[in-house]
């Protein structure tokens, strides 16, 4: 039985488009945030920071910058101790790296001061973090939720 407003031809067209899309995306890499989410499924902090860095930046650049940053500092406390200049050097050439470095540092300082070094779980708490808007907060929550589901 077809949904109201759909005929056999349009359903067939949708199926054809979906098959073509599956062929086109097969073999392409995951976006950087999803790669980091898979690699660090238990660490919402790394998902948060990678998401902050990813805005208007190519996936390969985001992944490389995140990897460099996390090698130097793995926790909010350790990252908050880095200077803005150190963070800039580690994340360059992400887009707007100077602004993002300030946001990363301020975000980590707030995580330590207000949330005991843990990434908050609610949207309302996440958007209080510097550099985190609703889109980033929802993506962090989505990736964290997906990781939790995959681990069960």
Secondary structure, 3 states (H helix, E strand, C coil): CCCCCCCHHHHHHHHHHHHHHHHHHCCCCCCHHHHHHHHCCCCHHHHHHHHHHHCCCCHHHHHHHHHHHHHHCCCHHHHHCCCHHHHHHHHCCCCCHHHHHHHHHHHHHHHHHHHCCCCCCCHHHHCCCCCCCHHHHHHHHHHHHHHHHHHC
